[in-house]
Amino acid sequence: MSDISRQVLILGNPYSGHSPTSNAAQRLVLLLEQAQFEPVVCWDRQQRDELLADPSPFRCVVVVGGDGTVREVLNAMPREHGRLPLPMTTLPAGNENLFARHLGVKGDPAQVVAAIEQMQTRSIDLGTSNGQLFAIMLTAGFDAEVVRRVAAWRQRDHAVVRVSRRSYVPHIVKTAWRYRYPRITLEADGQTFQGSHVMVFNLPRYGGPLDPAPAANDADGMLDYLVLERPGAMRLLGYAQSLMRSGVGPGIHRGQARQLRLHGDRPAPAQADGDPVGHTPLEIGVLPGALAVIDVPR
């Protein structure tokens, strides 16, 4: 990136969340132009990949969308010696927006423009799963099956539909009734645990009222993990209560690792940053300091 670059790449997902994202993006473009920047806006995946193939003209990238869109952009960027070439921020437009919340971005285009003007950055780690990047967390088990069902529902009749938090409710109910809890083995830097559900965190964010890994550090070169032993919907509710109260309890195992492997006798569904990423087995690692994020004025 040139120090004098005024081009700002804006990559958006028109289907993020439950309402259109174009209004926020238009406001962002207007404010950037008023600040003498040159915004380049893209809503198309193929065009996005072409623009990211040569990121050198751009000052930074702004992702307009939710956590899934952030993860898509991370994986579309070229990697140079384990690092991504463009500093990133986001204008949140999804359902949870955990990445934006972690960065302190509140959905105000003026805040994003001020951050781009100041251009103060810091490096954070990224996780990898079978070669694909994730920013926030990866889980395998019940919630990943819910995510898989929601994604399949969104793609019904080959037409992407918007979702809200309420959209998840029927899929949670169906999963609670039908999910069979395949046993998952986690191997992490010499430790081995077995359970019905595994959670791996790069950032201390999960969504809703749960805060399973509050000590996760985005720049320590480590991933924080939890293994929940017992299967069943009622057991998961009990674990959720323990995690909300104290973060500890019978059948909850915690640790940190740089390399993890998830496997089992049967494939278990997995999700990363709110999108399905297939099934176990998974080889999980961390890329220290792989992404420069733009600090926003608080």
Beta strands, then each sheet from edge to edge (+ up, - down):
strand 1: 7-12
strand 2: 38-42
strand 3: 58-65
strand 4: 88-92
strand 5: 121-129
strand 6: 132-134
strand 7: 137-140
strand 8: 184-188
strand 9: 191-195
strand 10: 197-201
strand 11: 223-228
strand 12: 252-257
strand 13: 259-263
strand 14: 269-272
strand 15: 275-279
strand 16: 282-294
sheet 1: 2+ 1+ 3+ 4+
sheet 2: 6+ 5- 16+ 13- 8+ 9-
sheet 3: 12+ 11- 10+ 7- 14+ 15-
end
